[in-house]
């Protein structure tokens, strides 16, 4: 069978949805099936890595939900979509939400069984008015999907407000072994505690909160360094904060390709994700767990599905820099506690391996294709 993944944002724009699509594409093709990614933007890294990508127009980067989002910005003709699907022998569409033009166009004219996965979350009070007014439109297209999947409880809650109905919950997956066996990359002396942040440098991701917390950490723990992995609009502001406060032990790496990310996790001692709101799931948490890292994070809806039980110990109130700093200081000073929290993550992360998650999607694909032939 051939699966057509439809993604409104550029497949090479940094983000968890892009990692999800690439990971599921790899799993599907490794199982002997075929896949193609329909997206926008200029030819880039994905093609170089061997993904089959069909780019259908421009994308624009726009502000949204206190982050920079990549959105499809062209009209695709019905005849073009039908030709691409027929020419590629596509059996089923897997659409990443209905909040963009590309997914809507494929649902309008694709005439194939479709699965939708919803990766978005906004707190009710943060939903833009124009978004609320569009609920009937979104609901119409959600109704065209045969199977609807939310990747977390938070995503399902949002979709129930937009288009009430039955939503399966299937979390995103990762290749656990790739993170667990990676060779660690150190940026600070081996005797130091290396704290790592991985993500876009957007307001919502909370990097400035982490830098303020790290300033407090350094007043208590001399041998601690902060590694900031990712790119984004806050880079200049973050570097200015570091200079102004003489924070010498902060290293900005800029963009790191997906295939190199495991080494940055594996070489670190603590993972911190201070996202303040709007997180649907938190794939970076799962990646950190696979790399045997204890996690400190701000408490937001999407993270609660991942950090359960003992994992919630260092889930602190969103925006509370003092408590964030205290959690980091406690872990910096206590290697046994770091090991204990790492052990929790190592046990929990197996449920997110692609061999588990991907199989759930394959079963859905096969069932829909079989039903479509009956």
BELHU-V758337 format. One record per residue. N is the residue number from 1. RES is the residue in one small letter. PSI is psi in degrees with one decimal (none if undefined). D_CENTER is the distance of its C-alpha to the mean C-alpha in Angstrom with 2 decimals. Layout:
((N;RES;PSI;D_CENTER) (N;RES;PSI;D_CENTER))
This chain:
((1;x;157.8;26.36) (2;x;124.9;24.18) (3;x;131.8;20.84) (4;x;108.3;19.88) (5;x;129.3;16.20) (6;x;121.7;16.24) (7;x;116.6;13.58) (8;x;-34.6;14.85) (9;x;161.8;12.85) (10;x;129.2;13.75) (11;x;-21.0;12.19) (12;x;4.8;12.72) (13;x;132.6;11.14) (14;x;131.0;8.62) (15;x;160.2;5.04) (16;x;-34.2;1.82) (17;x;-41.1;5.00) (18;x;-41.2;7.16) (19;x;-37.4;6.38) (20;x;-49.3;6.94) (21;x;-45.6;9.99) (22;x;-41.5;11.30) (23;x;-42.5;11.21) (24;x;-36.3;12.94) (25;x;-48.7;15.22) (26;x;-44.1;16.33) (27;x;-46.7;17.07) (28;x;-45.9;19.01) (29;x;-32.6;21.00) (30;x;-22.4;21.77) (31;x;6.7;23.30) (32;x;7.2;25.66) (33;x;-177.7;24.23) (34;x;157.6;23.33) (35;x;155.2;20.45) (36;x;144.2;20.00) (37;x;118.0;17.20) (38;x;120.0;18.58) (39;x;-168.9;17.01) (40;x;-178.3;18.45) (41;x;175.8;19.11) (42;x;152.2;21.27) (43;x;135.5;21.44) (44;x;-141.9;19.38) (45;x;-37.6;17.70) (46;x;-42.1;16.60) (47;x;-39.5;20.28) (48;x;-29.9;21.43) (49;x;0.1;19.40) (50;x;5.2;21.09) (51;x;142.6;18.73) (52;x;111.2;20.87) (53;x;134.3;19.68) (54;x;109.7;21.70) (55;x;125.5;21.22) (56;x;4.1;23.03) (57;x;-169.6;23.18) (58;x;156.7;22.05) (59;x;153.1;18.88) (60;x;141.9;19.15) (61;x;120.5;16.97) (62;x;153.6;17.78) (63;x;141.2;17.30) (64;x;131.7;15.70) (65;x;40.8;14.65) (66;x;35.7;15.45) (67;x;173.6;13.04) (68;x;122.2;13.58) (69;x;147.3;12.48) (70;x;122.7;13.62) (71;x;144.2;15.98) (72;x;137.1;18.44) (73;x;23.0;21.92) (74;x;161.8;24.55) (75;x;131.5;26.61) (76;x;126.6;26.77) (77;x;148.3;30.11) (78;x;-44.3;30.59) (79;x;-36.3;32.70) (80;x;-43.5;30.10) (81;x;-46.2;27.44) (82;x;-39.0;30.08) (83;x;-45.8;31.26) (84;x;-41.1;27.87) (85;x;-42.2;27.22) (86;x;-44.2;30.77) (87;x;-35.4;30.92) (88;x;-2.8;27.76) (89;x;33.2;28.97) (90;x;131.1;25.81) (91;x;-25.9;26.32) (92;x;144.5;23.31) (93;x;134.6;20.58) (94;x;105.1;17.01) (95;x;132.6;15.82) (96;x;75.4;12.39) (97;x;174.3;14.01) (98;x;26.5;17.29) (99;x;12.4;16.69) (100;x;163.6;17.58) (101;x;-36.3;20.78) (102;x;-47.1;19.86) (103;x;-40.4;18.69) (104;x;-42.9;21.78) (105;x;-41.8;24.07) (106;x;-36.4;23.13) (107;x;-34.2;23.72) (108;x;-42.7;26.96) (109;x;-4.3;28.48) (110;x;-35.9;26.70) (111;x;38.1;28.99) (112;x;157.3;26.94) (113;x;142.6;25.41) (114;x;142.6;21.88) (115;x;137.7;18.87) (116;x;131.7;16.32) (117;x;131.6;12.85) (118;x;121.1;11.81) (119;x;6.8;8.34) (120;x;152.5;10.07) (121;x;130.6;11.93) (122;x;139.0;14.83) (123;x;144.3;17.52) (124;x;-40.2;20.75) (125;x;-12.3;22.51) (126;x;-2.9;19.95) (127;x;123.1;19.96) (128;x;146.1;21.71) (129;x;-40.5;25.10) (130;x;-31.9;24.63) (131;x;-44.4;21.60) (132;x;-42.6;23.86) (133;x;-21.0;26.63) (134;x;-0.2;24.51) (135;x;-45.2;23.86) (136;x;-36.5;26.77) (137;x;-48.8;25.48) (138;x;-44.0;21.99) (139;x;-37.3;23.81) (140;x;-44.4;26.07) (141;x;-32.9;23.39) (142;x;-37.8;21.52) (143;x;-19.8;25.00) (144;x;-14.3;25.22) (145;x;136.3;22.54) (146;x;-41.6;24.09) (147;x;134.0;21.23) (148;x;128.7;18.61) (149;x;133.3;15.55) (150;x;142.3;13.27) (151;x;5.7;10.34) (152;x;169.0;11.77) (153;x;-39.3;15.07) (154;x;-44.4;13.87) (155;x;-39.4;12.72) (156;x;-39.3;16.06) (157;x;-41.9;18.01) (158;x;-46.9;16.99) (159;x;-30.5;17.87) (160;x;-29.5;21.08) (161;x;-34.3;22.13) (162;x;-48.5;21.58) (163;x;86.1;22.88) (164;x;140.6;24.28) (165;x;-167.2;24.31) (166;x;123.3;23.15) (167;x;123.5;19.45) (168;x;151.7;18.44) (169;x;115.8;15.60) (170;x;117.8;13.78) (171;x;160.1;10.66) (172;x;161.4;8.17) (173;x;167.2;10.01) (174;x;166.6;10.55) (175;x;94.6;13.94) (176;x;-43.8;15.25) (177;x;-35.6;18.39) (178;x;-36.6;16.90) (179;x;-37.8;15.64) (180;x;-34.8;18.72) (181;x;2.2;21.21) (182;x;150.0;20.00) (183;x;124.5;22.66) (184;x;144.6;21.88) (185;x;118.5;22.10) (186;x;140.6;24.07) (187;x;-8.0;24.56) (188;x;163.5;26.93) (189;x;148.4;29.95) (190;x;-29.6;29.45) (191;x;-13.0;31.25) (192;x;164.7;28.80) (193;x;116.7;25.70) (194;x;113.4;22.69) (195;x;134.0;19.89) (196;x;138.7;16.57) (197;x;132.5;13.83) (198;x;122.8;10.74) (199;x;174.7;8.86) (200;x;149.9;10.31) (201;x;70.2;13.78) (202;x;160.5;13.71) (203;x;-44.2;15.90) (204;x;-28.1;13.42) (205;x;-11.7;11.68) (206;x;19.4;15.22) (207;x;-39.8;16.31) (208;x;-34.4;19.86) (209;x;-41.9;20.10) (210;x;-41.5;19.27) (211;x;-39.9;21.89) (212;x;-38.6;24.42) (213;x;-39.4;23.81) (214;x;-30.8;24.19) (215;x;-39.9;27.47) (216;x;-37.6;28.69) (217;x;-45.0;27.52) (218;x;-23.1;29.60) (219;x;-15.2;32.62) (220;x;-29.4;32.56) (221;x;105.2;31.12) (222;x;-43.9;32.47) (223;x;63.6;30.74) (224;x;138.2;27.09) (225;x;150.3;24.83) (226;x;124.0;21.46) (227;x;121.1;19.20) (228;x;111.8;16.78) (229;x;116.9;14.38) (230;x;171.5;12.97) (231;x;165.0;14.63) (232;x;179.3;15.14) (233;x;-16.8;17.95) (234;x;3.9;18.74) (235;x;-48.6;19.76) (236;x;-44.7;23.45) (237;x;-41.1;23.60) (238;x;-44.0;21.99) (239;x;-35.0;24.41) (240;x;-39.8;27.28) (241;x;-43.3;26.60) (242;x;-45.1;26.74) (243;x;-46.6;29.97) (244;x;-31.9;31.58) (245;x;9.5;31.10) (246;x;41.5;32.04) (247;x;87.1;28.90) (248;x;-26.2;29.66) (249;x;47.7;27.28) (250;x;129.1;23.99) (251;x;123.8;22.60) (252;x;123.3;20.24) (253;x;-20.8;19.06) (254;x;-163.4;17.52) (255;x;136.1;15.14) (256;x;126.1;14.77) (257;x;150.4;14.26) (258;x;-38.0;11.81) (259;x;-13.7;15.01) (260;x;-13.6;16.19) (261;x;-41.4;13.35) (262;x;-34.7;14.78) (263;x;-33.2;18.02) (264;x;-37.5;16.78) (265;x;-51.1;15.45) (266;x;-26.5;18.54) (267;x;-1.6;20.96) (268;x;173.2;20.03) (269;x;-27.2;21.42) (270;x;139.6;19.17) (271;x;135.8;15.50) (272;x;127.6;15.06) (273;x;95.0;12.25) (274;x;33.8;14.41) (275;x;131.0;12.21) (276;x;-24.8;15.10) (277;x;173.0;13.96) (278;x;13.8;11.84) (279;x;125.9;8.82) (280;x;-37.2;8.34) (281;x;-69.3;7.17) (282;x;64.3;5.86) (283;x;-28.4;4.73) (284;x;-30.6;6.75) (285;x;-43.4;9.49) (286;x;-39.9;9.91) (287;x;-40.9;10.16) (288;x;-40.6;12.63) (289;x;-42.1;14.47) (290;x;-28.3;14.99) (291;x;11.6;16.40) (292;x;39.8;18.77) (293;x;137.9;17.81) (294;x;152.1;18.75) (295;x;132.8;16.27) (296;x;130.4;17.27) (297;x;157.2;15.15) (298;x;145.0;16.07) (299;x;112.7;16.54) (300;x;165.9;14.51) (301;x;-46.8;14.22) (302;x;-31.4;10.78) (303;x;-22.2;11.50) (304;x;-23.7;14.85) (305;x;-27.9;13.88) (306;x;-49.8;12.73) (307;x;87.1;15.33) (308;x;165.7;18.46) (309;x;-130.1;22.06) (310;x;-24.2;22.74) (311;x;-18.3;19.12) (312;x;-3.4;19.66) (313;x;-37.4;22.39) (314;x;32.9;20.49) (315;x;103.7;18.44) (316;x;160.4;20.49) (317;x;131.5;21.28) (318;x;130.2;18.99) (319;x;-7.1;20.75) (320;x;93.8;23.35) (321;x;-37.9;23.64) (322;x;-45.5;26.66) (323;x;-33.7;25.08) (324;x;-45.1;22.03) (325;x;-43.0;24.65) (326;x;-40.7;26.71) (327;x;-43.2;23.95) (328;x;-41.8;23.25) (329;x;-43.7;27.03) (330;x;-44.4;27.62) (331;x;-35.6;25.25) (332;x;-36.9;26.63) (333;x;-15.1;30.11) (334;x;94.7;29.69) (335;x;-31.8;28.72) (336;x;-38.9;29.67) (337;x;-39.1;27.24) (338;x;-43.2;24.43) (339;x;-40.6;25.49) (340;x;-44.4;25.69) (341;x;-33.7;22.15) (342;x;-39.9;20.95) (343;x;-39.4;23.02) (344;x;-47.7;21.39) (345;x;-39.2;17.91) (346;x;-35.9;19.46) (347;x;-42.1;21.03) (348;x;-28.3;18.14) (349;x;-18.9;15.52) (350;x;-30.8;17.63) (351;x;-15.0;16.63) (352;x;3.4;13.09) (353;x;145.6;14.71) (354;x;-27.3;14.62) (355;x;-22.8;18.36) (356;x;-54.2;17.91) (357;x;-46.4;14.97) (358;x;-35.8;16.02) (359;x;-35.5;19.56) (360;x;-41.8;18.87) (361;x;-41.2;17.61) (362;x;-40.9;20.59) (363;x;-39.5;22.98) (364;x;-46.3;21.88) (365;x;-50.5;22.24) (366;x;-41.0;25.64) (367;x;-43.9;26.89) (368;x;-41.0;26.19) (369;x;-41.1;27.77) (370;x;-44.4;30.73) (371;x;-34.4;31.23) (372;x;-22.6;31.19) (373;x;-13.2;34.03) (374;x;none;36.19))
